[in-house]
Amino acid sequence: MRIAVFGANGPTGRLLTGQALSAGHQVAAITRRPDSFPLRHDRLEVVGADVLDPATVDAAVAERDAVLSTLGVPAGKEPISTYSRGVANIVAAMKRHRVRRLAVVSSSAVDPHPYSEGGFLFNRLLLPYVTRVLGRTLYDDMRRMEALVRSSDLDWTILRPSGLYHLPSVTDYTVVEGHADARFTARADLAACMLAVLDDDRRVRATLSVVTTVDNPTLLQWIRREALARGGARVGSPAPTAFTK
């Protein structure tokens, strides 16, 4: 399959690109910084493009069989539109080039719920602060992105991870349609799920939660390893919050 990966230079995007190449796909890794992309392969094309530029998006989508988006941007109080504007450009290009299959990464924080094992600190303090204050404009834009994807006539899948963290390999992760009562998702599992849904007609026009059930960090470990280590650089998908796709 000929796959285009937007947001390919982020942590999940790099994993996704590597997994897709290992599975035998031809991959276009689309990034604003092609010179810094670390992977090389004879079935890999590294494409310099800005998702907010319709012309470069159109060229990147042409002649692909599927498009995967792992876009991630920094959280902040200023309005954010990268997700909705970028995916609008992707959808328009897919329609022009008659590409049907689309999978996008959103976040469990677009529809926040208390977690049964979250405890007072997480459910009453951290989750509201992240979803209503720190990441409010980001998650508002993710909701606009999701609405745009659902209103399209494409064969779409929306994936909602929770707090993203690193594991060295894919686990026996769980996929739940709609909300899942789980706080963490390994990036390797998220990437693997994105590839798996491409060949699964049951996942077309579905919103899925991706859940990692082994080797989860504690909340304090997660904050130390992910949030603080990256300086809160990018909120990618939370449930504790989620920094950097």
N, C-alpha and C positions, 0 to 999 in steps of 0.2 A: 504494500500500500504506500502511496505517496502522501506523506504527512507534513503539514506545516505546523510548527510550534511557535506561537507568539509568547514572549516573555521567556525565551529559551535560556537567557543568561542568568536567571535567578536560580536558587538552590534546587527547587522542584523542577524547573525547566531543564536544567542540566541533567538531572536524574532521568527525566522523561525522555530526553533526546538519547541518552545512552541506552536506556531500556528498549526504545524503539529500534535503534540500530542493532542491538543484540537479537531482537525478534525478527530481523530481516527486512525491515521497512526502509524505504528511501525517505530521508528526513531533510526538511528545510528548517534550520534553526534561525529564527527571525529575532534580531536584536538591534538596538540602537548602537551597540558597541561591538561590532563584529570582530575587531582586532583583539578584543580581550576574551573571546570565546575559547575555552580550553580544549575542546574535543576536535579530533580529526578522524576522518573515515572516508573511504571511497564512495560510500552511499550517503554522505552528509554534504549538504550545501549550506554554508553560513551566509545569511542574507542580511545586509544592513538596511533596516527600515524602521520607520517610526509609526506606531500604530495609530497615531493621530493624523497622519498624512494619508489621505485616501488613495493617492496615486501609488505610493510605495506599497500600501496594503494590497491594492488591486494586483500589482505585479507579483507580490509574494504568494497570493492565493491561486493565481492562474495555474492550471494543470495539476492541481492537487486532488486527492481523493477524500481527504479529511483535514479538518483544522482543529487544533487544540490550543487553548489559551490558558496560560499560567501567569497572566499579568499580575504584577504586584507593585504598589506605589506606597510612599511614606504616608503615615497617618498625620493629620494635623487639623487645626481648627479652620483653616481656609477651605473654601469649596473645592471638592474633588470631582473630576469628570472623566478621568482617564478610562475607567472601566466602561462606562456607558458610551462615550464617544468612540473609544477604540473598538469595542465590540460592534457598535453600529457600522463602523467602516468595514469590519470583517464580514458582517452579515451581508452588507450591500455587495461586497466583492464576491462573496460566495454565490449570491443570486445571479450576478452577471456572468460568472464562469460556470454556473450549474454544478457547484460543489454542494453536496447535501449534508454530510456528516460533520457535526460541530459538538465539541465538548468544552465547557468552560469551568474554571475553578472560581467558586464564590466563597462563602464562609458560613459556618454555623451561627455566627453572630448577627446575620441579617434577620434571624428569627430566634432571638435569645429566649431560653427557658432556664429555670433553676435546675440544678443537677442533683440527683438523689444523694450523691456522695460528695457534693461540692462543699458543704459546710457553710457556716455563717459568713466567714471572711470572703469566700469565693462568690456565693450566691447573692449576698446582700451588699457587698462593697466592691469587689473587684469587677465582677461581670457588669453591673450597672455603670461603673466608671468607664470601663473600656467601650461599651456599646453606646452609651449616651453622651459621653464627654470626649474621651481621647480619640475614639474612632468614629464619632457620629457622622461626619461628612463622608468618610470612606464607606461606611456601611450603607448610608443613604444612596451613594452612587452604585454600590453593588446591587441594591434593590432595583434601581433603574436598569442596570444591566440585565438582571434576571427577567424583568418585565419585557424588555426588548427581545431577549432570546425567546421567551415563551410566545410572544406575539408573531414571531417569524413562522414561515412554513417549512423551516429546515428540520432535519432529523437531529434534534439537539438533546444533550444531556447536561445538566447542571450538577456539579459536585461540590459538596459543602464539607470541607474538613473542619476539624476543631483545632486545638492548639498544636501547631506544627513543630516537629522536632526531628532530630537526626537518628536514624538507625542504619547500620551498614548494609542491610539487605532487606528484601521484601519478606513480610510475615504473612501468616494466615489471617489476613485482615477481614473485617466484617463490613458488609454494605447493607444499609438500611434505607428504604425509601422514606423520604421525609425526615423528621427529627429523630436523632439518636441520643440517648442519655449517656454520652461519653465525652470526655474532655480533651482527648489527644488523638492526633493522627501523625504517623511517621510519613515524612515526605516520600520515602521509597514506596510506601503503600499507596499514597495518593497518585504517584506517577503510574504505578502498575494498574491501578483501577482505571485511570484515564485510558490506557491502552486496551484494557479488557473490554470496556464498554463499546469500543468501536465495532466489535464483531458480535455484539449481543443485542438483538432486536428488542428484547424485553426491557432494555434500558433506554430506548428511544422515547423522548418527551417525558423524561423522569427527572426528578430532583433527588439526589442521593447523598446520604451521609456516609463518610468513609471513616471507619473506626479501627484503630489499632488496639489490640487487647493484650499484648505482651510487652514487657520491658518499658512500660510507661514511666515517665519521671514523676516524682512528687511535684506539687505545685512550686515549692521553693527551688527544686532542681531545675524545673522548666524555666523559671524566671532568671536564674543564674546563667543557664546555658544559652537560652534563646533571646529573651527580652533584653536583659542587661548586656549580654555579650554583643548584641547588635545595636545597642544604644537605642532600642525602640525604633530602629531605622524604618522598618516597613511593617505595617500590620497586614498580614496576609490572610489569615483566617483564624478566628479565635475560638473560643469557648472558654479557655481561660482568657484568651486574647489571641492574637496570633501574629507573630512577627515574621515577615519575610517568607514569601512563597518559594 
